Amino acid sequence: MRSLIIFLLVIGTQLSAQEGGISAFVYHRFGDDRFPSTNVSLDKFEAHLKFLKDGGYEVLTFSEAIDRLKRPKKGQKAVVLTIDDGYSSFYEKGLPLLQKYGFKATLFVNTETVGGKDYMNWSELKKVQEAGIEIGNHSHSHAYFLNKTDAFFEEDLQTSEDAFIEHLGTKPTIYAYPYGEWNAFMANTLKKRGYKGAAAQNSGVMHSQQSQFYLPRFPMSEFYANLNEFKQKANMHALLVSRQEVNTNGFSGSKSLPRIELEFTENKLKLEQLQCFVQGAECRKSIQVVKEGLVKLSIRPDRDLKRRRTLFTITVPDSEGRWHWFSYLWVIPQIAE
């Protein structure tokens, strides 16, 4: 396998992140305290909705947000609310609160579990769709696709699309990768099959200068869903990375001290206050400002990685008090969940 992976992001519009960025949130269960890592309490969820309503935020579906990224509104205040997996608690508890506040949302469904214990059935999903909730594809099997063949992903995608067409009359045009794990083949396959975009699960702000086939979302659970954190993330700005390189001492997905190198414009950022976080390790960073305000940032963990998924996160304030966010999800498929 290759020992160097390079991602290049082409800079397009010159709108600021404030004008062009959209924070997206992902929820799973509602009012179901059996699973705190994926649950949000109803009082916290309603507090989120009340904040958005009182603050005059526009709540978009995932598809609408992708369209908006292409034609940003100056000074927009918009967010996206997404829900993964199709648990019954959304139908019973989450949806009524959305309807109370008159908000849209996008529900990503994995078709194999429809009608199973704790999951909505097709009749309920039809009612959700009729209520104005956008339905997205979350695969059929919810498998760890990085441990499967390319053919398996294509077959799984076809199976899920057939189920959506049979039961809801149409196939979705948006996709959410199970566990946020994806690769270039998956993204290209979705694009070729007519999908508009796809959601990952690394935190961050959607913006026009990134691929629409691995858009970030902030996870919402009991651990991260207090109102102050939600407000901060709703008002977060993207760190507009113009170049990204991922290097390892071994191969793609290795445990051995991956190094992520980023380039972005200084542009009022307070680099002395830049923070770096790596799950399960200390972050080692090196910052260099080169000609014309170009910043080169190198980050790596201080030890080999032990988790299947490790999130690298960068936050930095600017001179106007706004915070900017970037994250990268490092996956080691050899490690079982």
N, C-alpha and C positions, 0 to 999 in steps of 0.2 A: 504493500500500500504506500501511498505517497506520504512523505514526512513533512510536507508543507502544503497547507491549504490557503489560498488567497481569495478573499472576497473584495470586489471593487464596487463601491456605490457611486453612481454618477450624480453629481450635483445638478439639480434642475432649477426650480423656482427659487427666488431669493426672499420669499416670505419668511418672516421669523417663525420660530416654533410656536410662539404665542398666537400668531395669526393662523398658522397652518396645522398645528398639532391637535390631536384628539385623544383623550385618555379613554381607554377601554378597560372594563372590569369583567372578571369571570367569577360566577357563583356556581355552586353545585346543589347543595341541599338548603332547605329553609325550615327553621324551627325544629330541627331534628338533632337533638344534642347527643345522640348515640355516636355521632361521627364529627367531633369538633374540628378535625383538620380540613373538612370539606363543608362544614355547616356554617350558616350565619343565622343568628337569632332574629326573630321577627322584629323586635324593637330596634335592633341595629339596622336592619334592612330598611325599615320605614324611616329611620333617621336619615339614611342616605337619600331616600326619595324626597323627603321633606326639604332637605338641604338643596337638592337640585331644583325643586319647584320654587322655593323661596328665592333662590339665587338667579332664577331666570335662565337656567341651562336648557339647551336643546338636547333632547335625548334621541339619538339616531339608532337605526338598526345597523348591523355590521356592513351590509351592502351599501346603505346610504352613506356610511362613513367613508367607504372606499371611494365612492363617487365624489364626496366632498373633498377628499384629499387632492383630487385632480383639479378642483375648482374651489379653493379655500375662500372663506369669507373673512374679510378684515375684522379683527377683534372678536372672532367667534367664541362663544362659550358652548361647547358641545362635548358630550360624552357618549359612550356606547355601553350598554348593559348586556352582557351575554351570560347564558346559563348552559352548562355542559351536562350531558348524560341523560336528561329526561326523567329525573326522579319524580315520584308522585308528589313530593312535598312542594314542588314548584306549582303544580296544577292546583293543589289544595290550599296552599298558603302564600306562595310568592306571587302568582298571577293576580289574585284579588287585590293585593297591595299595589301592583303596577296599574291595575284598572282604576283604583281609587285615585291615583295621582295622574292618570291619563297618559302614561308613558308606554313607549314601545320597548321591545327587547328582542334579542335573537337567541333562540334555543337550538343548541347543537345536539343531535340525537344519534346514538349508536343503535342501529336497527335490531341487532340480535337480542337485546334485552327488552325490547318493547313488549309490554304485557307481563313481564316477569315481576317477581316480588319487589316492592318498593319503586317500580317503574310505571310510567304512564302506559296506557294501551293506545292502540291506533285511533279509537273513537275519541279519546281525550285529546290526543295530539291534533286531530282534525278540528276539535273545538278551539284549541289553543291557536291554531292557524287562522281560523275564522275570527278570532278575537283580535287579530292584527299582529300577532307575534310571528316574526320571521323564523322559519325552520331551516337549519343548516345541517350539513352532513358531518357526523363525528365517527364515520366508518361503520362497518357492520359488526366486526368482532371486538373492537377496542383493543387490538393486539399491540404488542411491542414490535412495530414494523421494522425497526432497525435490526431485529434478529430474524427477520423473514426475507424471503426472496422478493425481487421486484415483481415477479409474476403473482406472488401472493397478494401484494398490495393492489395490483390491477384487478384481480379476481374479487377481492374484498370490496373494492370500490364499486364494481359492477353489481355485486349482490346488494349492497346498500341502496344503490340507485334504483334497482328493480323494485325493491320494497317500498321506497318512497313513491314511485310512480304508481304502483298497485294500490297503495292505501291513501295517498294524499293527492294523487293526480298529477304530480310534477316532481322532477328531481331538483334538489337544491343547487344553487350556484355558488355557495360558499362552503368552506370546510374548516374543521378544527382538528388538528393533529392530536391523537390520543397521547396523553402525558406530555404534550408539547414537543414530541420527538419527530423530527423530519429530516429529509435529505434532499439533494437536488433532484433526484429521480422522482420523488413524490411530488415535489413542487411543480416540476415540468409536466408530469402526467396530468395533474389537476388543470394546469393552464391549457394543455392540448385538448382536454375534454370539456372546455368551455366554462370552467369555474372562474368567477370574478376575483377571488382572493381566498386566503386561508389564514387562520389564527394559530399562532404558537402559544406558548404559555410562559415565556420569559416576560418579566415585568418591563414596562416602558410605555412611551407615548407614540401612538401611530402618527406618522408624518409622511409627506409626499416624497421624501428623498430616500425611501427604503422600498424594498420589494413588497408588493401587496400579497405575496404568497408565504410570508412568515411574519405577520403583524403581531406586535406584543400586546399583552393584556395584564393588568394588575390582578393578582388573585385576591379574592375576598373570602375569608373564613374567620372563625372566632379569634384567631391569633392576629389578624391584620385588619379587622373590620371596624375598629372603633372610629367614631365620627371624625376626630381630628386627623387620623391617618387618611381617611377617605377624602376629606377636604383637600389635604395636601396633594394627593394623587390626582384629584379632579383638576387641580390647578397646576399640575406639573408641566414642564416643558421638555422637549426632546433635546438630547445632546446630539447635534447634527454631525454625525461621523461621516467623513468623506472617503476614508480608506480604512479597511480593516484586514489585518492579517492574523492568522492563527497558526502558531508554530508548535510543534511537539518534538521531544527527543526521540519519540518512537513513531507511532503512526496515528492516523486519525482515530480519535476515541481512546487514546492511550491514557494510562494512569500517570505517566511521567511528566510532571511539571509543565503543563501546557503554558505557553506564553501568548498573550493576546496583545497585538500592537494596533493602536488606533491613531488616526489623524483627524483633527478638527480645527476650526478657526478659533483663535482666542476670544475675539469679539465680546469684550466686557466681562468675560468669565474670571472669577477670582480663583486662579489656579492653586494658590496657597491653601485654599479651603477644600480642594478636591478630595473626595473620600472614595475609597475602594473597598469592596467587600467580596469575600470568597467564602461560600458555604463550607464549613468544616476545616478551614485553614485561615492563616493570616495572609493578607494581601501584600505583596511586594510591588512597588510601583516606581517608575522612573519617568520624569517629565522633562521634555526639552522643547523650548520655543525656538523655531528656526525662522527663516526669512518671511516677511510680510505676515507675521502673526500666526503662522501655522504651528500648531501644537502636535508634538509626537509623544504619545503616552504608551508605555509598555507596562503591562501588569501580569503577575503570575503568582501562584500559591507558594507558600514556603515549604510545602511538603507534597508528596505524591497524593493523588486523589483516591478516596476510598468509596465514594458514592457513585451510583449509576448516573445521577444527574447532579451537576454542580453549577450553581448560578453565580456568574461574575457580574457585579453591579458597580457602576460608577455614578456618583452624584456630585454636582458642583454648582455653587451659587453664582449669580452674576452681580454686577454692581448695582442693579435695580432691585435686588432682593429676591429674584426669581430662581428657583432651583431647576436644574436640568438633569436628565436621567438617561442612562444607557445600560443595557444588560445583555449578556451572552450566556446561553445555556450550553454547557459542555456535557456531552453524553458519552458514557463508556458502556457500549452494548454488552460487553463481556460480563458485566456485573448484573446479577439477577436482582429484581426488586425485592 
